[in-house]
Amino acid sequence: MSTAKSAASAPKVLVVDDDSDIVELLEYNLIKEGYSVVTASNGKKAIEIAKTFIPDLILLDIMMPQLDGIETGRILRANPEIKNTYILFLTARSEEYSEVAAFDVGADDYITKPIKPRALMSRINALFRREAQKAESGDQIDILDLTINRKNYTVTQGSEKSIVLPKKEFELLFFLAQTPNKVFNRDELLQKIWGADIYVLERTVDVHIRKLREKLGERYIKTLKGVGYMFSNEEN
């Protein structure tokens, strides 16, 4: 494990890969961009480090010994302290099922090796830029029995039930709930939630919708077959 000296306000990045050359390449470029960097060579170490480091971003290789990236990501996403941490998966595999598996455990982006440092830094900077552009106040929606608060990324259902959502699931829910009964197609949702500079499969939206329904119930997000999804504010 190595730590970069930087200002306390610098976004914190955890790099996880069993290839030391890739780790060195990523660490060098991230430090140059002003990020605070810690590294791990496997998933088990990454999970332990994340508990105390609380990264803003995790770059996570998929194919690793001991514990692969998908399972590592699943465990990391179960930690409420890092529920809002960005996770970008890195992989030499380009099969669709690998990408779907990554987004199924809460990935924010999926990058195929060989890594192009300048392109990767651009995508990382874009993630943090969009975060900084969000409104600082007035970010609460009260609809049906849900209270959705973007200032602290909390969702309350009813009077007591608190629901923990990964960042992208939360953002998707908040976006749909802002304009209830308006249907958005997958392309629109990909543009609004993931951004034009990040390429992900349309199926990624379906995965996130399914996971929201599993956690919230079926009543809130409706499917208009062949068109897209909407948040319904109908009581029944």
Backbone as CSV, one residue per row, in Angstrom:
resi,resn,N_x,N_y,N_z,CA_x,CA_y,CA_z,C_x,C_y,C_z
1,MET,0.841,-1.193,0.000,0.000,0.000,0.000,0.871,1.235,0.000
2,SER,0.493,2.254,-0.765,1.249,3.495,-0.784,0.296,4.657,-0.697
3,THR,0.743,5.751,-0.093,-0.102,6.917,0.088,0.575,8.130,-0.481
4,ALA,-0.203,8.961,-1.182,0.334,10.182,-1.755,0.083,11.331,-0.801
5,LYS,1.073,12.213,-0.647,0.901,13.412,0.154,0.169,14.458,-0.682
6,SER,-0.915,14.985,-0.142,-1.661,16.018,-0.855,-2.540,16.740,0.133
7,ALA,-3.206,17.782,-0.342,-4.070,18.573,0.519,-5.216,17.716,1.034
8,ALA,-5.671,18.073,2.257,-6.734,17.299,2.873,-8.007,17.340,2.053
9,SER,-8.190,18.401,1.260,-9.412,18.561,0.484,-9.386,17.787,-0.835
10,ALA,-8.246,17.224,-1.183,-8.147,16.503,-2.450,-9.015,15.261,-2.421
11,PRO,-9.756,14.980,-3.518,-10.539,13.736,-3.583,-9.638,12.523,-3.377
12,LYS,-10.137,11.540,-2.653,-9.342,10.356,-2.314,-9.681,9.202,-3.249
13,VAL,-8.651,8.577,-3.787,-8.830,7.489,-4.746,-8.114,6.239,-4.246
14,LEU,-8.829,5.119,-4.278,-8.246,3.815,-3.956,-8.087,3.039,-5.263
15,VAL,-6.861,2.670,-5.597,-6.555,1.913,-6.813,-6.329,0.459,-6.423
16,VAL,-7.077,-0.451,-7.056,-6.989,-1.874,-6.706,-6.707,-2.691,-7.961
17,ASP,-5.520,-3.282,-8.025,-5.147,-4.096,-9.183,-3.962,-4.959,-8.778
18,ASP,-3.922,-6.204,-9.269,-2.808,-7.080,-8.928,-1.621,-6.905,-9.867
19,ASP,-1.771,-6.044,-10.874,-0.676,-5.739,-11.806,0.033,-4.476,-11.317
20,SER,1.245,-4.645,-10.815,1.972,-3.514,-10.215,2.271,-2.410,-11.232
21,ASP,2.461,-2.771,-12.500,2.729,-1.754,-13.524,1.511,-0.858,-13.738
22,ILE,0.327,-1.454,-13.751,-0.903,-0.679,-13.910,-1.125,0.211,-12.689
23,VAL,-0.890,-0.337,-11.515,-1.040,0.446,-10.284,-0.124,1.662,-10.321
24,GLU,1.123,1.446,-10.714,2.089,2.544,-10.775,1.661,3.601,-11.796
25,LEU,1.169,3.154,-12.957,0.712,4.075,-13.996,-0.458,4.925,-13.505
26,LEU,-1.431,4.276,-12.890,-2.607,4.992,-12.412,-2.255,5.934,-11.266
27,GLU,-1.444,5.450,-10.348,-1.053,6.278,-9.203,-0.330,7.546,-9.672
28,TYR,0.580,7.396,-10.603,1.338,8.536,-11.119,0.408,9.586,-11.738
29,ASN,-0.505,9.143,-12.593,-1.390,10.078,-13.288,-2.405,10.716,-12.354
30,LEU,-2.887,9.963,-11.383,-3.845,10.520,-10.431,-3.200,11.570,-9.537
31,ILE,-2.003,11.282,-9.068,-1.288,12.257,-8.232,-1.023,13.525,-9.030
32,LYS,-0.650,13.362,-10.293,-0.402,14.519,-11.154,-1.644,15.389,-11.304
33,GLU,-2.821,14.751,-11.255,-4.089,15.481,-11.372,-4.546,16.068,-10.034
34,GLY,-3.808,15.787,-8.969,-4.128,16.382,-7.676,-4.929,15.512,-6.734
35,TYR,-5.056,14.224,-7.046,-5.809,13.321,-6.182,-4.910,12.726,-5.098
36,SER,-5.520,12.371,-3.965,-4.828,11.639,-2.915,-5.043,10.149,-3.180
37,VAL,-3.960,9.390,-3.249,-4.046,8.010,-3.747,-3.526,6.992,-2.742
38,VAL,-4.288,5.919,-2.592,-3.856,4.741,-1.838,-4.069,3.542,-2.751
39,THR,-3.197,2.534,-2.651,-3.290,1.385,-3.546,-3.405,0.078,-2.764
40,ALA,-3.985,-0.916,-3.453,-4.076,-2.269,-2.901,-3.882,-3.258,-4.035
41,SER,-3.286,-4.412,-3.733,-2.978,-5.397,-4.774,-4.024,-6.499,-4.894
42,ASN,-5.024,-6.488,-3.999,-6.081,-7.488,-4.102,-7.347,-6.984,-3.407
43,GLY,-8.446,-7.703,-3.624,-9.732,-7.281,-3.109,-9.819,-7.261,-1.597
44,LYS,-9.224,-8.257,-0.943,-9.297,-8.320,0.517,-8.626,-7.117,1.160
45,LYS,-7.457,-6.748,0.636,-6.769,-5.569,1.164,-7.587,-4.310,0.892
46,ALA,-8.197,-4.252,-0.285,-8.994,-3.074,-0.657,-10.146,-2.864,0.315
47,ILE,-10.806,-3.950,0.694,-11.945,-3.858,1.623,-11.490,-3.328,2.972
48,GLU,-10.343,-3.803,3.463,-9.825,-3.343,4.743,-9.420,-1.874,4.677
49,ILE,-8.744,-1.493,3.599,-8.291,-0.109,3.455,-9.477,0.850,3.357
50,ALA,-10.492,0.437,2.607,-11.650,1.314,2.376,-12.369,1.662,3.670
51,LYS,-12.330,0.783,4.660,-13.030,1.023,5.923,-12.508,2.252,6.649
52,THR,-11.222,2.524,6.503,-10.634,3.670,7.205,-10.303,4.822,6.261
53,PHE,-9.957,4.511,5.031,-9.584,5.554,4.056,-10.820,6.290,3.531
54,ILE,-11.941,5.603,3.431,-13.220,6.136,2.920,-12.980,6.914,1.625
55,PRO,-12.664,6.205,0.542,-12.327,6.887,-0.716,-13.540,7.544,-1.370
56,ASP,-13.258,8.564,-2.166,-14.294,9.191,-2.989,-14.476,8.416,-4.293
57,LEU,-13.428,7.686,-4.683,-13.435,6.917,-5.927,-12.596,5.656,-5.725
58,ILE,-13.087,4.542,-6.276,-12.323,3.295,-6.282,-12.148,2.840,-7.721
59,LEU,-10.912,2.641,-8.143,-10.605,2.026,-9.438,-10.334,0.557,-9.143
60,LEU,-11.186,-0.318,-9.667,-11.194,-1.709,-9.215,-11.064,-2.679,-10.384
61,ASP,-9.971,-3.423,-10.395,-9.767,-4.445,-11.423,-10.737,-5.602,-11.192
62,ILE,-11.204,-6.215,-12.269,-12.145,-7.327,-12.131,-11.424,-8.661,-11.896
63,MET,-10.417,-8.948,-12.695,-9.746,-10.254,-12.609,-8.569,-10.184,-11.649
64,MET,-8.816,-10.646,-10.412,-7.780,-10.657,-9.383,-7.838,-11.977,-8.624
65,PRO,-6.708,-12.422,-8.071,-6.710,-13.643,-7.260,-7.368,-13.389,-5.905
66,GLN,-7.675,-14.456,-5.198,-8.271,-14.435,-3.857,-9.724,-13.967,-3.880
67,LEU,-9.952,-12.755,-4.353,-11.299,-12.185,-4.387,-11.407,-11.320,-5.634
68,ASP,-12.279,-11.715,-6.574,-12.341,-10.946,-7.822,-13.023,-9.597,-7.616
69,GLY,-12.918,-8.744,-8.623,-13.415,-7.384,-8.498,-14.908,-7.283,-8.304
70,ILE,-15.668,-8.181,-8.942,-17.127,-8.137,-8.817,-17.545,-8.399,-7.369
71,GLU,-16.996,-9.440,-6.776,-17.338,-9.748,-5.387,-16.808,-8.678,-4.440
72,THR,-15.622,-8.158,-4.736,-15.069,-7.060,-3.935,-16.001,-5.855,-3.988
73,GLY,-16.472,-5.533,-5.195,-17.393,-4.410,-5.359,-18.682,-4.622,-4.587
74,ARG,-19.178,-5.846,-4.592,-20.417,-6.161,-3.869,-20.243,-5.921,-2.364
75,ILE,-19.108,-6.363,-1.838,-18.838,-6.179,-0.411,-18.650,-4.705,-0.076
76,LEU,-17.934,-3.994,-0.938,-17.712,-2.562,-0.712,-19.024,-1.798,-0.717
77,ARG,-19.920,-2.135,-1.654,-21.204,-1.438,-1.747,-22.100,-1.717,-0.536
78,ALA,-21.836,-2.792,0.182,-22.632,-3.111,1.367,-22.211,-2.278,2.577
79,ASN,-21.104,-1.572,2.469,-20.625,-0.715,3.553,-21.298,0.652,3.437
80,PRO,-22.189,1.017,4.361,-22.917,2.286,4.237,-22.024,3.524,4.246
81,GLU,-20.820,3.391,4.810,-19.919,4.542,4.854,-19.377,4.912,3.484
82,ILE,-19.394,3.972,2.551,-18.894,4.291,1.211,-19.981,4.107,0.158
83,LYS,-21.232,4.251,0.564,-22.334,4.074,-0.378,-22.291,5.117,-1.498
84,ASN,-21.706,6.288,-1.234,-21.652,7.338,-2.251,-20.319,7.389,-2.985
85,THR,-19.460,6.426,-2.715,-18.169,6.360,-3.396,-18.357,5.909,-4.841
86,TYR,-17.688,6.581,-5.760,-17.701,6.133,-7.151,-16.862,4.861,-7.277
87,ILE,-17.350,3.893,-8.055,-16.567,2.693,-8.363,-16.442,2.568,-9.876
88,LEU,-15.212,2.593,-10.365,-14.926,2.386,-11.779,-14.196,1.053,-11.924
89,PHE,-14.802,0.140,-12.661,-14.178,-1.165,-12.869,-13.204,-1.111,-14.038
90,LEU,-12.073,-1.783,-13.869,-11.057,-1.900,-14.908,-10.955,-3.373,-15.280
91,THR,-10.966,-3.673,-16.574,-10.901,-5.082,-16.959,-10.333,-5.277,-18.352
92,ALA,-9.693,-6.413,-18.535,-9.209,-6.794,-19.866,-10.282,-7.542,-20.630
93,ARG,-11.416,-7.818,-19.970,-12.513,-8.559,-20.597,-13.540,-7.576,-21.147
94,SER,-14.036,-7.884,-22.341,-14.988,-6.979,-22.975,-16.364,-7.606,-23.176
95,GLU,-16.590,-8.798,-22.585,-17.880,-9.448,-22.759,-18.982,-8.647,-22.074
96,GLU,-20.161,-8.668,-22.687,-21.279,-7.896,-22.144,-21.654,-8.356,-20.750
97,TYR,-21.574,-9.685,-20.500,-22.008,-10.163,-19.190,-21.110,-9.637,-18.078
98,SER,-19.818,-9.406,-18.377,-18.919,-8.845,-17.368,-19.318,-7.413,-17.036
99,GLU,-19.669,-6.652,-18.071,-20.097,-5.276,-17.862,-21.397,-5.219,-17.079
100,VAL,-22.339,-6.074,-17.444,-23.623,-6.107,-16.737,-23.406,-6.489,-15.276
101,ALA,-22.527,-7.466,-15.026,-22.232,-7.880,-13.652,-21.643,-6.725,-12.853
102,ALA,-20.794,-5.931,-13.493,-20.181,-4.786,-12.818,-21.240,-3.761,-12.419
103,PHE,-22.123,-3.425,-13.333,-23.159,-2.449,-13.020,-24.180,-3.017,-12.052
104,ASP,-24.332,-4.323,-12.055,-25.279,-4.957,-11.145,-24.844,-4.794,-9.689
105,VAL,-23.538,-4.680,-9.445,-23.060,-4.485,-8.070,-22.808,-3.017,-7.757
106,GLY,-23.222,-2.128,-8.671,-23.160,-0.704,-8.355,-22.026,0.073,-8.987
107,ALA,-21.531,-0.372,-10.144,-20.474,0.367,-10.826,-20.987,1.709,-11.338
108,ASP,-20.102,2.693,-11.354,-20.408,3.990,-11.960,-19.845,4.086,-13.369
109,ASP,-18.858,3.277,-13.668,-18.275,3.253,-14.995,-17.521,1.942,-15.156
110,TYR,-17.201,1.611,-16.411,-16.579,0.333,-16.735,-15.580,0.612,-17.849
111,ILE,-14.320,0.361,-17.585,-13.261,0.761,-18.516,-12.460,-0.468,-18.937
112,THR,-12.341,-0.651,-20.244,-11.630,-1.816,-20.777,-10.151,-1.503,-20.975
113,LYS,-9.305,-2.416,-20.534,-7.864,-2.297,-20.761,-7.544,-2.600,-22.219
114,PRO,-6.422,-2.120,-22.778,-5.391,-1.324,-22.118,-5.870,0.086,-21.779
115,ILE,-5.420,0.564,-20.646,-5.861,1.864,-20.142,-5.139,2.992,-20.870
116,LYS,-5.900,3.985,-21.283,-5.352,5.204,-21.861,-5.436,6.284,-20.786
117,PRO,-4.306,6.627,-20.174,-4.326,7.508,-19.003,-5.074,8.820,-19.211
118,ARG,-4.868,9.487,-20.335,-5.517,10.787,-20.541,-7.034,10.637,-20.627
119,ALA,-7.493,9.602,-21.319,-8.935,9.364,-21.439,-9.526,9.003,-20.080
120,LEU,-8.806,8.188,-19.315,-9.283,7.795,-17.998,-9.374,8.998,-17.067
121,MET,-8.344,9.844,-17.073,-8.367,11.030,-16.216,-9.521,11.959,-16.597
122,SER,-9.806,12.040,-17.877,-10.921,12.871,-18.340,-12.244,12.357,-17.780
123,ARG,-12.419,11.058,-17.789,-13.660,10.472,-17.287,-13.772,10.632,-15.773
124,ILE,-12.662,10.485,-15.069,-12.677,10.668,-13.624,-12.980,12.119,-13.267
125,ASN,-12.318,13.043,-13.955,-12.556,14.461,-13.699,-14.009,14.834,-13.973
126,ALA,-14.589,14.214,-15.011,-15.986,14.496,-15.354,-16.925,14.049,-14.242
127,LEU,-16.634,12.920,-13.613,-17.453,12.446,-12.496,-17.479,13.466,-11.364
128,PHE,-16.311,13.944,-10.988,-16.234,14.891,-9.877,-16.770,16.271,-10.269
129,ARG,-16.628,16.613,-11.558,-17.155,17.896,-12.029,-18.675,17.921,-11.929
130,ARG,-19.320,16.835,-12.331,-20.778,16.779,-12.234,-21.234,16.823,-10.779
131,GLU,-20.466,16.199,-9.904,-20.801,16.220,-8.482,-20.747,17.653,-7.947
132,ALA,-19.708,18.400,-8.354,-19.536,19.770,-7.868,-20.609,20.705,-8.389
133,GLN,-21.192,20.386,-9.538,-22.191,21.252,-10.154,-23.583,21.079,-9.573
134,LYS,-23.775,20.098,-8.710,-25.099,19.877,-8.138,-25.455,21.009,-7.170
135,ALA,-26.718,21.276,-7.071,-27.183,22.346,-6.190,-26.842,22.044,-4.743
136,GLU,-26.543,23.087,-3.984,-26.160,22.938,-2.590,-27.373,22.894,-1.661
137,SER,-28.512,23.406,-2.118,-29.684,23.457,-1.245,-30.948,23.170,-2.040
138,GLY,-32.066,23.021,-1.313,-33.336,22.751,-1.976,-33.373,21.415,-2.673
139,ASP,-32.643,20.445,-2.160,-32.520,19.167,-2.841,-33.317,18.071,-2.142
140,GLN,-34.528,18.356,-1.764,-35.358,17.331,-1.140,-36.674,17.191,-1.880
141,ILE,-37.065,15.943,-2.114,-38.347,15.645,-2.746,-39.175,14.833,-1.769
142,ASP,-40.390,15.281,-1.522,-41.350,14.524,-0.718,-42.470,14.090,-1.641
143,ILE,-42.559,12.793,-1.881,-43.544,12.287,-2.831,-44.062,10.934,-2.351
144,LEU,-45.372,10.778,-2.374,-46.000,9.592,-1.804,-45.485,9.415,-0.374
145,ASP,-44.958,8.252,-0.039,-44.422,8.055,1.311,-42.901,8.115,1.340
146,LEU,-42.300,8.715,0.291,-40.843,8.808,0.202,-40.357,10.232,0.470
147,THR,-39.260,10.328,1.198,-38.511,11.580,1.324,-37.127,11.311,0.758
148,ILE,-36.804,12.027,-0.324,-35.550,11.791,-1.045,-34.703,13.051,-0.910
149,ASN,-33.613,12.955,-0.191,-32.792,14.125,0.125,-31.424,14.011,-0.529
150,ARG,-31.146,14.882,-1.485,-29.883,14.805,-2.215,-28.737,15.484,-1.472
151,LYS,-29.027,16.277,-0.459,-27.943,16.902,0.294,-27.152,15.865,1.081
152,ASN,-27.859,14.871,1.606,-27.144,13.832,2.361,-27.380,12.427,1.805
153,TYR,-27.951,12.362,0.602,-28.155,11.081,-0.088,-28.914,10.083,0.780
154,THR,-30.048,10.516,1.312,-30.865,9.621,2.118,-32.241,9.444,1.482
155,VAL,-32.796,8.249,1.657,-34.163,7.954,1.228,-34.897,7.373,2.425
156,THR,-35.994,8.019,2.801,-36.815,7.526,3.907,-38.166,7.112,3.360
157,GLN,-38.595,5.919,3.708,-39.876,5.388,3.261,-40.786,5.257,4.477
158,GLY,-41.915,5.958,4.440,-42.773,5.975,5.611,-42.173,6.841,6.702
159,SER,-42.531,6.584,7.920,-42.061,7.424,9.024,-40.705,6.997,9.578
160,GLU,-40.303,5.759,9.322,-39.095,5.266,9.970,-38.098,4.568,9.045
161,LYS,-38.551,3.906,8.000,-37.668,3.052,7.209,-36.679,3.861,6.382
162,SER,-35.403,3.675,6.654,-34.342,4.331,5.896,-33.745,3.335,4.910
163,ILE,-33.618,3.749,3.666,-33.137,2.861,2.609,-31.791,3.370,2.099
164,VAL,-30.808,2.488,2.088,-29.469,2.845,1.615,-29.363,2.504,0.138
165,LEU,-29.021,3.511,-0.671,-28.864,3.306,-2.111,-27.471,3.725,-2.543
166,PRO,-26.834,2.961,-3.440,-25.603,3.439,-4.067,-25.871,4.721,-4.848
167,LYS,-24.822,5.468,-5.123,-24.957,6.799,-5.719,-25.785,6.809,-7.003
168,LYS,-25.492,5.917,-7.938,-26.190,5.957,-9.225,-27.663,5.570,-9.081
169,GLU,-27.968,4.619,-8.217,-29.370,4.282,-7.976,-30.097,5.474,-7.369
170,PHE,-29.446,6.151,-6.425,-30.058,7.325,-5.812,-30.313,8.410,-6.855
171,GLU,-29.320,8.687,-7.668,-29.456,9.749,-8.668,-30.555,9.440,-9.674
172,LEU,-30.686,8.173,-10.034,-31.739,7.773,-10.961,-33.107,7.979,-10.323
173,LEU,-33.252,7.565,-9.072,-34.520,7.757,-8.367,-34.848,9.236,-8.237
174,PHE,-33.885,10.045,-7.828,-34.114,11.480,-7.640,-34.533,12.137,-8.952
175,PHE,-33.852,11.780,-10.026,-34.155,12.374,-11.329,-35.581,12.042,-11.766
176,LEU,-35.978,10.786,-11.652,-37.321,10.386,-12.063,-38.387,11.033,-11.177
177,ALA,-38.112,11.105,-9.861,-39.089,11.657,-8.927,-39.263,13.161,-9.075
178,GLN,-38.273,13.839,-9.664,-38.379,15.284,-9.886,-39.528,15.634,-10.821
179,THR,-39.784,14.766,-11.779,-40.850,15.016,-12.761,-41.734,13.784,-12.855
180,PRO,-42.586,13.583,-11.848,-43.428,12.376,-11.824,-44.352,12.309,-13.031
181,ASN,-44.597,11.075,-13.466,-45.492,10.760,-14.590,-44.936,11.176,-15.953
182,LYS,-43.692,11.591,-16.001,-43.033,11.860,-17.284,-42.165,10.660,-17.643
183,VAL,-42.316,10.177,-18.863,-41.583,8.992,-19.297,-40.251,9.392,-19.921
184,PHE,-39.182,8.715,-19.510,-37.851,8.934,-20.070,-37.371,7.632,-20.695
185,ASN,-36.819,7.722,-21.911,-36.271,6.512,-22.514,-34.868,6.252,-21.971
186,ARG,-34.312,5.106,-22.319,-33.015,4.714,-21.759,-31.912,5.688,-22.148
187,ASP,-31.917,6.142,-23.397,-30.881,7.081,-23.835,-30.894,8.350,-23.005
188,GLU,-32.086,8.872,-22.736,-32.198,10.092,-21.929,-31.660,9.863,-20.523
189,LEU,-31.985,8.734,-19.944,-31.528,8.445,-18.590,-30.020,8.239,-18.536
190,LEU,-29.474,7.578,-19.550,-28.021,7.410,-19.611,-27.318,8.764,-19.694
191,GLN,-27.853,9.664,-20.508,-27.257,10.994,-20.657,-27.330,11.781,-19.351
192,LYS,-28.480,11.728,-18.683,-28.689,12.533,-17.484,-27.956,11.989,-16.267
193,ILE,-27.900,10.681,-16.136,-27.330,10.080,-14.932,-25.858,9.720,-15.092
194,TRP,-25.497,9.156,-16.237,-24.107,8.736,-16.441,-23.290,9.762,-17.226
195,GLY,-23.942,10.573,-18.054,-23.241,11.611,-18.796,-22.850,11.175,-20.193
196,ALA,-22.708,12.158,-21.067,-22.414,11.878,-22.469,-21.000,11.353,-22.670
197,ASP,-20.112,11.623,-21.714,-18.709,11.237,-21.878,-18.408,9.851,-21.317
198,ILE,-19.446,9.169,-20.841,-19.252,7.816,-20.303,-20.114,6.851,-21.101
199,TYR,-19.469,5.821,-21.662,-20.205,4.845,-22.462,-20.585,3.651,-21.602
200,VAL,-21.883,3.424,-21.500,-22.382,2.224,-20.825,-23.520,1.641,-21.654
201,LEU,-23.822,0.389,-21.428,-24.887,-0.282,-22.156,-26.256,0.234,-21.722
202,GLU,-27.224,0.243,-22.656,-28.592,0.623,-22.305,-29.136,-0.284,-21.203
203,ARG,-28.706,-1.530,-21.205,-29.176,-2.494,-20.207,-28.808,-2.067,-18.791
204,THR,-27.806,-1.201,-18.664,-27.417,-0.696,-17.352,-28.587,-0.016,-16.659
205,VAL,-29.390,0.739,-17.427,-30.565,1.403,-16.856,-31.529,0.366,-16.305
206,ASP,-31.763,-0.692,-17.068,-32.680,-1.746,-16.625,-32.208,-2.373,-15.309
207,VAL,-30.907,-2.593,-15.197,-30.348,-3.187,-13.985,-30.618,-2.290,-12.783
208,HIS,-30.391,-0.974,-12.946,-30.587,-0.045,-11.839,-32.067,0.094,-11.471
209,ILE,-32.937,0.079,-12.472,-34.375,0.136,-12.199,-34.797,-1.105,-11.407
210,ARG,-34.310,-2.270,-11.836,-34.658,-3.513,-11.134,-34.214,-3.461,-9.678
211,LYS,-33.014,-2.948,-9.432,-32.510,-2.893,-8.065,-33.293,-1.884,-7.222
212,LEU,-33.724,-0.777,-7.826,-34.564,0.179,-7.099,-35.897,-0.457,-6.713
213,ARG,-36.475,-1.210,-7.637,-37.754,-1.875,-7.340,-37.598,-2.916,-6.232
214,GLU,-36.464,-3.600,-6.219,-36.226,-4.587,-5.172,-36.180,-3.924,-3.795
215,LYS,-35.640,-2.716,-3.728,-35.457,-2.042,-2.443,-36.665,-1.206,-2.026
216,LEU,-37.359,-0.631,-3.007,-38.469,0.276,-2.705,-39.836,-0.368,-2.851
217,GLY,-39.903,-1.398,-3.695,-41.193,-1.963,-4.063,-41.542,-1.574,-5.492
218,GLU,-42.566,-2.185,-6.023,-42.910,-2.035,-7.444,-43.742,-0.791,-7.753
219,ARG,-44.304,-0.145,-6.758,-45.328,0.868,-7.012,-44.805,2.175,-7.592
220,TYR,-43.526,2.504,-7.392,-43.036,3.841,-7.699,-42.611,4.028,-9.159
221,ILE,-41.838,3.107,-9.671,-41.294,3.268,-11.023,-42.020,2.328,-11.970
222,LYS,-42.644,2.908,-12.977,-43.431,2.145,-13.932,-42.711,2.071,-15.275
223,THR,-42.994,1.006,-15.998,-42.435,0.801,-17.330,-43.514,1.043,-18.375
224,LEU,-43.210,1.895,-19.340,-44.076,2.041,-20.509,-43.410,1.245,-21.614
225,LYS,-43.961,0.085,-21.896,-43.309,-0.874,-22.782,-42.949,-0.245,-24.124
226,GLY,-41.702,-0.426,-24.517,-41.217,0.095,-25.789,-40.846,1.567,-25.764
227,VAL,-41.065,2.227,-24.608,-40.761,3.665,-24.519,-39.716,3.934,-23.444
228,GLY,-40.038,3.622,-22.184,-39.082,3.902,-21.121,-39.687,3.779,-19.746
229,TYR,-39.173,4.591,-18.803,-39.561,4.499,-17.409,-40.062,5.844,-16.892
230,MET,-40.936,5.770,-15.877,-41.385,7.002,-15.212,-41.637,6.723,-13.734
231,PHE,-41.593,7.776,-12.938,-41.975,7.701,-11.540,-43.448,8.051,-11.460
232,SER,-44.230,7.146,-10.910,-45.679,7.359,-10.819,-46.038,7.863,-9.427
233,ASN,-46.786,8.969,-9.370,-47.228,9.483,-8.066,-48.665,9.096,-7.746
234,GLU,-49.157,8.086,-8.449,-50.503,7.567,-8.162,-50.455,6.801,-6.835
235,GLU,-51.489,6.985,-6.036,-51.525,6.339,-4.728,-51.673,4.820,-4.838
236,ASN,-52.347,4.351,-5.880,-52.566,2.918,-6.024,-51.781,2.368,-7.205
